[in-house]
Amino acid sequence: MHRSNLAQRVNHRLHFAHVCNHPHDPLNLTAAAQLGPKPFEAADYLQSDEDCAQYLQACMDEAPEDAALFTKAMGDIARARGMMQLARDTGITREGLYKALGEQGNPSFATVVKVMHALGLQFCVGARAAKG
């Protein structure tokens, strides 16, 4: 997947979440489910290590200060790879991983590092581009 496609999918996901949670939007999720449209599920598209790395990078590029988005993206990758295997590789229970990497998750940095390592991913730190 190209990075621009991943960024578009991240934008679509953010837009869909906003539309579905907007109190004044007439979208009826029950009717939408009956009609067949489904929300974007990133785990369905994360097939290679490169896909996973680019997805996390796209999330960081789109919302660099949004830890919840990064955590959710890690959860998407974990589901794509298999939560049971990740639990074995990290020594964290499957339930603990779902909790830490879910919508309301707030994992410790130690958990993030363990999960990244088990997923075969790494952080690459660099200087942020100067503003303006």
Secondary structure, DSSP 8 states (H G I E B T S, - for coil): --HHHHHHHHHHHHHHHHHHH-TT----HHHHHHH------GGGT--SHHHHHHHHHHHHHH-TT-HHHHHHHHHHHHHHH-HHHHHHHHT--HHHHHHHHSTT----HHHHHHHHHHTT------------
